[in-house]
Amino acid sequence: MKKILVISALLSAVLMAEEAPAQEVFEADQPNVVVVEPVVVTVPAPAPEPAAHEGQVCPQDMQEPPHSAKRPDSYKKIRINVTGQGVAPTMTSSPAQAYALAKRAAIADAYRLLAEKVKGVRIEGSDKIKNMMVQRSEVRTFVDAVIAEAEIIETVFQDGLCEVEMELNIDPKQWHSILASR
């Protein structure tokens, strides 16, 4: 770096000498002599690093925190855990098929449980009464939700029963929008 600066300084001095008008008339006997005075270029030394003091933060050391770090200390994601259960059918061609079907049923049950917790359950009921006696009683439940990014934490298969533990993390902003849509 220093060599480049010295070379550039010499070149600029030569160029300035060529452009400068001649102030004296030289005699023909004497050769033309150009006197170049050296130009000294100094490179400023980098500023010393400030000493880091424990517990102190200097303004020049501060950086803008990333978007996710701007959340207050009280911010926490809402975590919902459920355990879905599925039973293997008795008439299967292999233990692997029984396991796969039980696991699929347990996953579907876990998704249903998550949907019930997130969006709630709509319940309809009706009773048919004749001569002051219940003829028919019917209760129907409905769940309408979209569950995304749920994670399977653990799968246990024992004695034909498959249990799948599933977890869903929800941002509090999402939770408020879900509650507002009810």
VENNOR-V587511 format. One record per helix or strand of 2 or more residues. SS is the DSSP state (hx for helix, st for strand). FROM is the first residue (numbers start at 1). TO is the last residue. If there is no record, write none. Layout:
[[SS,FROM,TO] [SS,FROM,TO]]
//
This chain:
[[hx,2,19] [hx,59,61] [hx,67,70] [st,78,87] [hx,95,119] [st,122,130] [st,133,142] [st,151,158] [st,161,170] [hx,172,180]]
//
